Each structure stands twice: as C-alpha cells, then as structure tokens.
Amino acid sequence: MSVGATSAWPGHGGRSAPLLERYGLPPEHPLIDYSANLNPLGPPPWLGDWLAGAAGHLTRYPDPDDDRARRAIAEHEGVAPERVLVTGGGAEAIYLAAALHRGGRALVVQPTFSEYARACAHYGLGVSSLALGDDDFRLDVDAAERAMVDAEVLFLCRPNNPTGTLIPRKTIERLLARCGETGTTLVVDEAFVDFTEDDERLTPLLAQSPNLLLLRSLTKLYDLPGLRLGYLLGAPETVARLAAYQLPWSVNALALELVVPLLADADYLARTRAWLADQRDLPQKVRELGYTVAPAAANFLLLHGGNAAETEALFAFLLRRGLLARHTHNFPGLDGRWLRLALRDGPDNARLLAALAAWRRG
C-alpha cells in the first residue's frame, strides 16, 4: 500500500482498529490515544450517577419548547438566548452554516478540519481554498480579503485543527470589516477555544458583527464525544434561519438535560485549567528533542516528521509502542508529513517524550 493512499487512512482521530490492522497489530494492542483532542481528565465524576438516574428522559421526545439548555448557554456566554442554537455536536453546527448558503460559494482556509469542505459539498457550495503559510501556518490576510469578494461564506477554525495555531483577534476584526463590504458570512469554529491559555472567545464581537457565526463543541471539553452536543452563536435573525434548517429532535434528550449541570460544574473547569497549566510546555519539550512543532495554542501540537515516508515510519514506531498519533494524509497541504498529538496527563506525556527521544536516537 503506497504512502499516498489517503483512502486507506481513517478520516478522523480516535479510530484505532483500521490502523492496528494496517500494521499487523492485534485489536487488543494496548494504546494511549493521542489522535483525538479530548480532555484527558475524562467526563465529570458525577456523570455516571447522573446517567443512572436519567433513564426517564429516554422514554420521551425532547421538548421543543424547553429552552433551559439554550438559556444556560446564553448566560454562560453573556448573550441573549435569541443568539443561541443548541446543536447535535459541533458537526451539526458546521452543516447548518453550510445549509444557510446552499448553492453559493465558500472559502475554506487550509489545512483544516475536513468537515467544512464536506458540508459545503453536501449543500452544493463551490469551494475555494486559501493556504496558510508553509512554515508558520499564518493567514495571508490580504489574500483572504481579495478572495472574499467571491465567497458567500468563509470558514475558519480558531484555534485551527490540525495546526493548533490561533488567528489573532485583530485579524478577525479586520476580516469582519471586509465581510461588511462583501456580504460574506464569517464562520469561526471555536471547538477548541476552551483549551486556549487566555480567554480567546470571540463572543464580544457578536454585538457589532451581524456577519459573524461562532461554532462551539461541549463534547471535547467534557470528554463526551459520543454524546454529540454543541451550539452556535450569531445574530438573532441568522439563528432563527438556522433553526428552520435544523432537523426535528436533532439534539437528544440526554444531551439537552446535561447542558445545565455541565456548565455549572466550576470544579471540573478549574481542574481542566490546572491540567492545561501543567502540560502547556509539552510543545517546547518536543522542540528541544529536535523536532519542528507548529506554534500551539490549543490542547494538541503538530509535529513535522520529515517527508511522508519518514513520518509514516515514525507513526508506526509510536503505534507499536502503544501511542496512537493522528496522521495528516487527509489534510491538504500537510500530505502526511506531519503528526498531530493531543496533550494528555503528565505520565502519558512523559511516555510520549521518551518515545520521541528514542526515535531521534534511532
């Protein structure tokens, strides 16, 4: 199988079975998963007991008139409830943003999360790509402003997946000013904003930016990817239009009921912040081993492994040592030459550093 056979690689992180099979390893091969960017603290400790008493929610349809989840998010974000739409994970929010512009033109900044282009294709949008810088993954703002003339919607990820880089707020403000001239909707996916060092949320820009749409995920912060829970924020009239595109009962009853207690768990958020502070230096430690690492502002890092063949060899080396990295074969511009690695707890990160050091020695 060739290195460039992209279809042979899973399209998302957290999928170990096809990779173990690819390298002849048994399904029970022990693994630490660095391929999915989730909170290593695991779900809040009270969740098991909560779920044990939540069976009654499964015998009823979600109540479309119950806006407790929406109001809890609005209070958490400091916005009016009319600016909030609860979604079935961040993925539904992405597809709704594409549905709003069906049949139009989209601009996607690459390399980035593959679902933006997939959502646009699903709704018949023509997609143009704008490449980030080769070395530091910086956005060419002048090029973006020129390209926005022909785009009804611009998709950005901030912090960006998979690079971990963060477009400065001043740049976002400049792009929003251009949106006012071109009529472009700026969709900013903030799925990883809870893992930034400072409060990098763009929520304060909503009040003066009717062309801004923010997408969020609750499943990454609380390590609940199977739950499918997210939301979007925007101008009230835009949110109302998006709600009309949303499929009935797309957010399940358990997810809706969990919004209030999840957002109220201040202790969990404090422990997450403490973990991040302890492990924030992992990218620098990897650089000290001689690797090139992109500037990291999220809970993961992007490591350059050499050419595609060399990087695949490193991927296999880590996998055999029980460390599952995220390949980059399906990220335009990365072409398998980089590996994405999530931050985990201290012992796991120490094990990763030891393996990366052993690879350099080898």
C-alpha positions in Angstrom: 0.0 0.0 0.0 1.5 3.3 -1.0 2.2 6.1 1.4 -0.1 8.4 -0.5 -3.1 6.1 -0.4 -5.2 8.5 1.5 -8.4 6.5 1.4 -6.7 3.8 3.5 -6.3 6.1 6.5 -9.2 6.9 8.8 -10.8 10.3 8.2 -10.9 11.3 11.9 -9.0 10.7 15.1 -10.0 8.2 17.7 -10.2 5.3 15.2 -7.6 2.7 16.2 -9.0 -0.5 14.7 -8.1 0.1 11.0 -4.7 1.4 12.0 -3.9 -1.6 14.1 -5.0 -3.9 11.3 -2.8 -1.9 8.8 0.3 -2.6 10.8 -0.5 -6.2 11.7 -1.2 -5.5 15.4 -3.9 -7.3 17.4 -7.1 -5.5 18.3 -6.2 -5.8 22.0 -2.9 -4.0 21.5 -2.7 -1.5 24.4 -2.9 2.1 23.3 -2.8 5.6 24.6 -4.8 7.7 22.2 -3.1 10.9 21.2 -5.2 11.1 18.0 -8.4 12.6 19.5 -8.2 16.1 21.1 -10.3 15.4 24.2 -9.9 16.3 27.9 -7.7 13.6 29.5 -9.5 14.2 32.8 -12.4 12.1 31.5 -16.0 13.0 31.9 -17.1 14.8 35.2 -17.1 12.3 38.0 -20.7 12.8 38.8 -21.8 11.8 35.3 -22.1 8.1 36.0 -24.6 8.6 38.8 -26.5 11.2 36.8 -26.9 8.8 33.8 -28.1 6.0 36.1 -31.0 8.2 37.1 -31.7 9.6 33.7 -33.5 6.7 32.1 -36.8 8.5 32.2 -35.6 11.1 29.7 -35.3 8.3 27.1 -39.0 7.5 27.1 -40.0 11.0 26.0 -39.3 13.1 22.9 -37.2 16.1 23.6 -39.5 19.1 24.4 -39.0 21.7 21.6 -40.4 24.4 24.0 -38.0 23.6 26.8 -35.3 26.3 26.4 -33.4 25.7 29.7 -30.3 24.5 27.7 -30.4 27.5 25.5 -30.7 29.9 28.4 -27.9 28.2 30.3 -25.6 28.6 27.3 -26.7 32.2 26.9 -26.0 33.0 30.5 -22.6 31.2 30.2 -21.7 33.2 27.1 -23.2 36.6 28.3 -25.5 36.8 25.3 -29.3 36.9 24.7 -30.9 33.5 24.3 -32.0 34.5 20.8 -28.4 34.4 19.8 -28.0 30.7 20.7 -28.9 27.5 18.9 -28.2 24.1 20.5 -26.9 21.5 18.0 -26.1 17.8 17.8 -22.4 18.3 18.3 -20.2 20.8 16.5 -20.7 18.8 13.3 -24.3 19.8 13.0 -23.4 23.4 13.5 -21.0 23.2 10.6 -23.6 21.6 8.3 -26.2 24.2 9.3 -23.8 27.0 8.5 -23.3 25.4 5.0 -27.0 24.9 4.6 -27.5 28.7 5.1 -25.5 29.3 1.9 -26.5 26.3 -0.2 -25.6 26.6 -3.8 -23.3 29.5 -3.2 -19.5 29.9 -2.9 -17.4 29.1 0.1 -13.8 29.9 1.0 -12.0 27.4 3.3 -8.6 28.2 4.9 -6.4 25.0 4.6 -5.1 22.9 6.2 -8.1 22.5 8.5 -10.9 20.2 9.6 -12.3 18.2 6.7 -16.0 18.7 7.6 -16.1 22.2 6.3 -15.5 21.1 2.7 -17.7 18.1 3.2 -20.6 20.1 4.5 -20.2 22.6 1.6 -20.2 19.7 -0.9 -23.3 18.3 0.7 -25.2 21.5 0.2 -23.8 22.2 -3.3 -21.4 25.0 -2.5 -18.5 25.6 -4.7 -15.3 25.6 -2.5 -12.2 27.7 -3.0 -9.2 27.1 -0.7 -6.7 29.5 0.7 -3.5 28.0 2.0 -1.9 29.0 5.3 1.8 29.8 5.3 4.1 26.8 4.8 6.4 27.4 7.8 4.3 29.1 10.5 0.8 28.5 9.2 0.0 32.2 9.3 -3.0 33.5 7.4 -2.3 35.9 4.5 -5.0 38.4 5.4 -4.6 40.4 2.1 -5.2 37.3 0.1 -8.2 36.4 2.3 -9.7 39.8 1.7 -9.3 39.5 -2.0 -10.8 36.0 -2.1 -13.8 37.1 0.0 -15.2 39.1 -3.0 -16.4 35.8 -4.5 -17.4 34.0 -1.3 -20.8 34.0 0.5 -19.2 32.2 3.5 -15.7 31.9 4.9 -14.8 29.0 7.2 -12.1 29.5 9.8 -11.0 27.2 12.7 -9.7 29.1 15.7 -7.5 27.5 17.2 -7.1 25.7 14.0 -7.3 21.9 13.7 -4.8 20.4 13.0 -2.1 23.1 13.2 -3.1 24.3 16.7 -2.4 27.9 15.6 -4.5 30.9 16.6 -5.5 33.7 14.3 -5.2 37.0 16.3 -8.4 38.8 17.3 -7.3 41.9 15.4 -7.2 39.8 12.2 -10.7 38.5 12.9 -11.9 42.1 13.3 -10.3 43.1 10.0 -11.9 40.2 8.3 -15.3 41.2 9.8 -14.9 44.7 8.4 -14.3 43.2 5.0 -17.4 40.9 5.5 -19.5 44.1 5.8 -18.2 45.2 2.3 -18.6 41.8 0.6 -21.6 40.4 2.3 -19.7 37.4 3.4 -20.6 35.3 6.5 -17.6 34.6 8.7 -18.0 31.2 10.3 -15.4 30.7 13.1 -15.2 27.2 14.6 -14.2 27.6 18.2 -14.4 23.9 19.2 -11.0 24.1 21.0 -11.3 27.6 22.4 -11.8 26.2 26.0 -8.2 24.9 25.8 -6.5 28.2 25.0 -4.3 29.8 27.6 -6.2 33.1 27.7 -9.9 33.7 27.1 -9.8 33.8 23.3 -13.5 33.6 22.7 -14.9 35.9 20.1 -18.3 36.2 21.7 -17.8 40.0 22.5 -17.6 40.7 18.7 -21.1 39.3 18.1 -22.9 42.5 19.2 -21.4 44.6 16.4 -20.9 41.9 13.8 -24.1 40.6 12.2 -22.0 38.6 9.7 -20.2 36.5 12.4 -21.2 33.0 13.3 -19.4 31.1 16.1 -19.5 27.3 16.4 -18.8 25.5 19.7 -18.5 22.0 21.0 -19.2 20.8 24.5 -18.1 17.2 23.9 -14.3 17.9 23.7 -14.1 19.9 26.9 -16.1 17.3 28.9 -14.7 14.2 27.1 -18.1 13.2 25.8 -17.7 12.7 22.0 -20.4 10.1 21.9 -23.0 12.4 23.3 -23.0 14.9 20.4 -23.6 18.2 21.9 -22.6 21.7 20.7 -24.1 25.1 19.9 -23.7 28.1 17.6 -23.9 31.8 18.3 -24.9 34.5 15.9 -27.3 37.4 15.1 -30.8 36.6 16.3 -32.2 36.7 12.7 -29.4 34.3 11.5 -30.0 31.9 14.4 -33.7 31.9 13.5 -33.0 31.0 9.9 -30.6 28.2 11.0 -33.1 26.8 13.4 -35.5 26.4 10.4 -32.9 24.2 8.7 -32.4 22.0 11.8 -33.9 18.6 11.6 -36.5 17.8 14.3 -35.1 16.4 17.5 -31.5 16.5 16.2 -30.3 17.0 19.8 -31.3 14.1 22.1 -33.0 14.4 25.4 -30.0 13.3 27.5 -27.7 15.9 25.8 -30.3 18.7 26.4 -30.7 17.8 30.1 -26.9 17.7 30.6 -26.2 21.3 29.4 -27.2 22.9 32.7 -25.2 20.6 35.1 -22.1 20.6 32.8 -21.9 24.4 32.6 -22.5 24.6 36.4 -19.5 22.4 37.2 -17.0 25.0 38.1 -14.7 22.5 39.8 -14.3 20.5 36.6 -13.3 23.6 34.7 -10.8 24.6 37.4 -9.2 21.1 37.3 -9.0 21.4 33.5 -7.3 24.7 33.7 -4.8 23.3 36.2 -4.0 20.4 33.9 -3.5 22.7 31.0 -1.1 24.9 33.0 0.9 21.8 34.0 1.2 20.4 30.5 1.3 23.6 28.4 5.1 23.2 27.9 4.9 19.9 26.1 5.3 21.5 22.6 8.5 23.2 23.8 9.8 19.9 25.2 9.2 18.3 21.9 11.1 21.1 20.1 14.0 20.5 22.5 14.3 17.0 21.1 15.0 18.5 17.7 11.5 18.4 16.1 9.8 21.2 14.3 6.5 21.9 16.0 3.9 24.5 14.8 3.0 27.3 17.3 0.5 25.6 19.6 -2.4 27.5 21.2 -4.7 24.5 21.8 -4.7 21.1 23.6 -2.7 19.5 20.8 0.5 20.0 18.8 1.5 19.5 15.2 4.9 17.8 14.7 6.9 17.6 11.5 8.2 14.1 10.9 10.1 14.7 7.6 8.8 13.5 4.2 5.6 11.3 4.1 7.6 8.1 4.2 9.6 9.2 7.2 6.6 10.4 9.0 4.7 7.2 8.4 7.7 5.3 9.8 7.5 7.5 13.0 3.8 6.9 13.2 4.3 3.1 13.0 7.1 3.3 15.6 4.8 5.2 18.1 1.9 2.8 17.4 4.0 -0.3 18.1 4.9 1.4 21.4 1.3 1.9 22.3 1.0 5.5 21.3 -1.7 6.4 18.7 -0.9 9.6 16.8 -3.2 11.4 14.2 -2.0 11.1 10.7 -2.3 14.1 8.3 -2.8 12.4 4.9 -6.3 13.9 4.5 -5.3 17.5 5.4 -4.5 19.5 2.2 -1.0 20.9 2.4 0.2 18.6 5.1 0.1 15.4 2.9 1.2 13.0 5.7 4.4 14.9 6.5 3.1 15.9 10.0 1.6 14.2 13.0 -1.0 15.7 15.3 -0.6 14.8 19.0 -3.0 15.6 21.8 -1.9 16.8 25.2 -2.6 14.2 27.9 -1.7 13.9 31.6 1.9 14.0 32.9 2.7 10.3 32.9 1.3 9.9 29.3 3.1 12.9 28.0 6.4 11.7 29.6 5.9 8.4 27.8 5.4 10.2 24.5 8.6 12.3 25.1 10.6 9.2 25.8 9.3 7.6 22.6 10.1 10.7 20.5 13.6 10.8 22.0 14.1 7.1 21.2 13.1 7.8 17.6 15.7 10.6 17.3 18.4 8.4 18.8 17.5 5.5 16.4 
